[in-house]
Amino acid sequence: MAEQGGPGGNQRSAGGRKMSLQRCETCSEEEAKYRCPRCMKYSCSLLCVKKHKLAQSCNGVRDKTAFVSVNEFTDLNLLSDYRFLEDVGRTADAAARHPTVHSPTTKKLLYCLRNKARKCNIDLRTLPVGFTKRRENSTTFNFMEKKFYWHLKLIFPHCHAEYTLKGVPDDRTLADILKPYIDPVESDPVVCQRLRMYAMSPQSDVQILMKIENRKRNSLRYNELDASRSLLDNLKGKVIIEYPTLFVVLKTLKKDMVVLGQDATEPAENSDGESSSLSSVEEGEIRDSL
């Protein structure tokens, strides 16, 4: 009598031989032995597992927050949600107990940083300890030079590339910041090869965007920045969660990235306090505590 197997759709015969009801979705030749916890793709071997991860840009880690319809919701999904909430609770509690949270020096430095930003007409907001962006942020203010040295993240969505810069002076223009990445002459050869699509495009097609933080999650909009102006000038009048994140896009390929002011039906401002907090949570994903 055959014994029913696990979620991979396998059966085991009376003799103990494993029989698969699915074929490998990578090579389409061998019987499937594994199923990816994240994208649920079937694979027959370690080689096919690696190929599928590379082709699908899949990390193989189960998405604990993936949507599950009511009709498909099982006791296992309920248990998974319960454990996820327990993990979040433990992480938040560990972050709240961290000594740096109540450190007078830390509070003083953050207050000073926000105060200096406010004087530059920048609404700089910081997240609690335990949030990823709080740990990453290396932004400082030099009192002798009277300028910021920003932690900056550059995202090139068309090439699925992301770079983090530290200590970027606020008087540096965005064009100079991007030169080591997409300039055909001055950029690093390895980086330029990865960002070839940008380097080969005319400069007039390159657009620098920054997400507007004080908006509701279902109303995502971007500000267009001026590459010829300094980083400080571009950040004035904007809300920054920990540090700036710039999206470098090509106008001809840009999709689903609505720029504020280019849509006639879109209001110029949205100061909804609730939306601000939603944006903060979205960008400050909680990871394992320090």
C-alpha positions in Angstrom: 0.0 0.0 0.0 1.4 3.4 -1.0 2.2 6.0 1.6 1.4 9.6 0.8 4.4 12.0 1.0 4.8 15.6 1.9 3.9 18.9 0.1 6.2 18.1 -2.8 3.7 15.7 -4.2 5.7 12.5 -3.5 4.5 9.0 -2.8 6.5 6.2 -1.3 5.8 2.6 -2.5 5.6 -0.5 -0.2 9.3 -1.2 -1.1 10.4 2.2 0.1 11.1 3.6 -3.3 10.2 7.3 -3.6 8.1 8.2 -6.6 7.5 11.8 -7.6 4.3 13.1 -9.2 6.2 16.2 -10.4 9.0 16.8 -12.9 11.9 19.2 -12.2 10.8 22.6 -13.4 14.4 23.6 -14.2 15.6 20.7 -16.4 12.2 19.2 -17.1 13.9 15.7 -17.3 14.3 14.2 -13.8 11.8 13.5 -11.1 11.5 16.3 -8.5 13.0 15.7 -5.1 12.9 19.2 -3.6 10.5 22.1 -3.5 11.6 25.7 -3.0 10.0 27.1 0.3 9.8 30.6 -1.3 8.6 30.2 -4.9 7.4 26.6 -4.7 9.4 25.5 -7.7 10.2 21.8 -8.1 13.9 20.8 -8.5 15.6 17.4 -8.9 19.1 18.2 -7.7 21.4 20.8 -6.0 22.5 22.0 -9.4 19.0 22.7 -10.5 18.2 24.4 -7.2 21.1 26.7 -7.8 20.1 27.3 -11.4 16.5 28.2 -10.4 17.7 30.6 -7.7 20.0 32.4 -10.2 17.4 32.5 -13.0 14.5 33.6 -10.7 16.6 35.8 -8.3 15.2 33.6 -5.5 16.9 33.3 -2.2 15.1 30.1 -1.2 13.8 31.6 2.1 10.2 31.2 2.9 8.2 34.4 2.8 6.6 34.6 6.2 4.4 37.5 5.1 3.2 36.1 1.8 -0.6 36.5 1.2 -2.7 33.4 1.7 -6.3 33.4 0.8 -9.0 32.3 3.2 -9.8 29.2 1.2 -6.2 28.1 1.3 -5.5 29.0 4.9 -4.6 26.0 7.0 -3.5 25.2 10.6 0.1 25.3 9.4 -0.4 28.9 8.1 -1.9 29.8 11.5 1.0 28.3 13.3 3.4 30.2 11.0 1.7 33.5 11.6 1.8 32.9 15.4 5.5 32.1 15.4 6.2 35.2 13.2 4.4 37.4 15.7 6.4 35.8 18.5 9.6 36.6 16.6 8.6 40.2 16.1 7.7 40.6 19.7 11.0 39.2 20.9 12.9 41.5 18.5 11.0 44.5 19.6 11.5 43.7 23.2 15.3 43.1 22.7 15.5 46.4 20.9 13.7 48.3 23.7 16.1 46.8 26.3 19.2 47.7 24.3 21.4 50.0 26.4 21.9 52.5 23.5 18.2 53.2 23.5 18.5 55.0 26.9 22.0 56.2 26.4 22.2 60.0 27.0 25.1 60.3 24.5 23.1 58.5 21.7 20.0 60.7 22.4 22.1 63.8 22.3 23.8 62.9 19.0 20.5 62.1 17.4 18.9 65.3 18.7 21.8 67.3 17.4 21.6 65.6 14.0 17.9 66.3 13.6 18.3 69.8 14.8 21.0 70.6 12.3 18.9 69.1 9.5 15.9 71.2 10.6 18.0 74.3 10.3 18.7 73.2 6.7 15.0 72.8 6.1 15.3 69.0 6.1 12.8 66.9 8.1 15.2 64.1 9.3 13.5 61.3 11.2 15.2 58.5 13.0 13.9 55.0 13.8 14.2 53.0 17.1 17.1 50.6 17.7 16.4 47.3 16.0 15.3 48.8 12.7 17.6 48.0 9.8 18.0 51.6 8.6 18.8 52.7 12.1 21.7 50.3 12.3 22.9 51.0 8.8 22.9 54.8 9.1 26.4 56.4 9.3 25.3 60.0 8.7 27.4 62.6 10.6 27.6 66.3 10.9 31.0 68.0 10.9 30.9 71.0 13.2 34.2 72.5 12.0 33.1 72.4 8.3 29.4 72.9 9.2 28.1 70.3 6.8 26.6 66.9 6.7 28.4 63.7 5.5 25.5 61.5 4.4 24.9 57.8 4.4 23.5 57.4 0.9 21.9 54.5 -1.0 21.8 54.4 -4.8 19.3 52.0 -6.5 19.5 51.2 -10.2 16.2 49.3 -10.7 16.7 48.5 -14.4 19.9 46.6 -13.6 18.8 45.3 -10.2 21.8 46.9 -8.7 22.1 48.7 -5.3 25.1 50.6 -3.9 25.7 52.1 -0.4 27.9 55.2 0.0 29.2 56.5 3.3 30.5 60.0 4.1 29.0 61.8 1.1 29.5 65.6 1.6 26.3 67.6 1.3 27.9 70.1 -1.1 28.6 67.4 -3.7 26.4 67.5 -6.8 24.4 64.5 -7.7 26.1 64.4 -11.1 29.5 64.0 -9.4 28.1 61.3 -7.1 26.9 59.3 -10.1 30.0 59.6 -12.2 31.8 56.6 -10.7 28.8 54.5 -11.6 27.4 55.5 -15.0 29.9 57.9 -16.6 31.3 56.1 -19.7 34.8 57.6 -19.1 35.2 58.1 -15.3 33.2 55.1 -13.9 34.7 51.9 -12.6 35.0 49.4 -15.4 33.4 46.6 -13.4 30.5 48.8 -12.1 30.1 50.3 -15.6 29.7 46.9 -17.1 27.0 46.0 -14.7 25.2 49.3 -15.3 25.9 49.3 -19.0 22.3 50.2 -19.8 22.7 53.5 -17.9 26.2 54.3 -19.2 25.1 53.8 -22.9 22.0 56.0 -22.5 22.1 59.8 -23.0 22.4 61.9 -19.9 19.1 63.5 -20.7 17.4 60.1 -20.3 18.8 59.6 -16.8 16.4 60.6 -14.0 17.1 60.7 -10.3 14.1 60.1 -8.1 13.5 60.0 -4.3 10.4 58.5 -2.7 8.1 60.9 -0.9 8.0 59.6 2.7 4.8 61.4 4.0 2.3 59.5 1.9 0.0 56.5 2.3 1.4 53.2 1.2 -1.1 52.8 -1.7 -0.3 56.3 -3.0 3.5 56.0 -3.8 5.0 59.0 -5.4 8.5 60.3 -6.1 10.3 63.7 -6.3 12.6 64.3 -9.2 16.0 65.7 -8.2 18.3 68.0 -10.0 21.6 66.3 -10.9 23.3 69.7 -11.4 22.6 70.8 -7.8 24.2 69.7 -4.5 22.8 66.9 -2.4 21.9 69.4 0.3 19.9 71.6 -2.1 18.0 68.5 -3.3 17.1 67.4 0.2 15.7 70.7 1.3 12.0 70.7 2.0 11.9 66.9 2.1 11.3 64.2 4.7 14.2 61.8 5.2 13.9 58.5 7.1 17.4 58.0 8.5 19.2 58.6 5.2 18.4 59.4 1.5 17.7 56.6 -0.9 18.0 57.7 -4.6 16.4 55.8 -7.5 18.3 56.2 -10.7 16.0 55.4 -13.6 15.8 55.8 -17.4 12.8 57.9 -18.5 12.1 55.5 -21.5 12.0 52.5 -19.2 10.4 53.9 -16.1 7.2 52.2 -15.1 4.8 52.6 -12.2 7.0 55.4 -10.7 4.7 58.5 -10.6 6.7 61.7 -10.2 4.9 64.4 -8.2 4.0 67.4 -10.2 3.9 65.5 -13.5 0.4 64.3 -12.8 -2.2 67.0 -13.2 -4.6 65.2 -10.9 -2.1 64.9 -8.1 -1.9 67.4 -5.2 1.4 69.1 -4.5 1.5 68.1 -0.8 0.3 65.3 1.5 1.0 66.0 5.2 -1.2 63.2 6.6 0.4 62.2 9.9 -0.8 58.7 9.7 0.7 58.2 6.2 4.0 59.5 7.6 4.1 56.8 10.2 3.1 54.1 7.7 6.0 55.1 5.5 8.4 55.0 8.4 7.4 51.5 9.3 7.6 50.4 5.7 11.2 51.6 5.3 12.4 50.6 8.7 11.9 46.9 8.5 12.7 45.2 11.8 15.4 42.6 11.6 17.2 40.6 14.4 18.3 42.9 17.1 21.9 43.9 17.9 
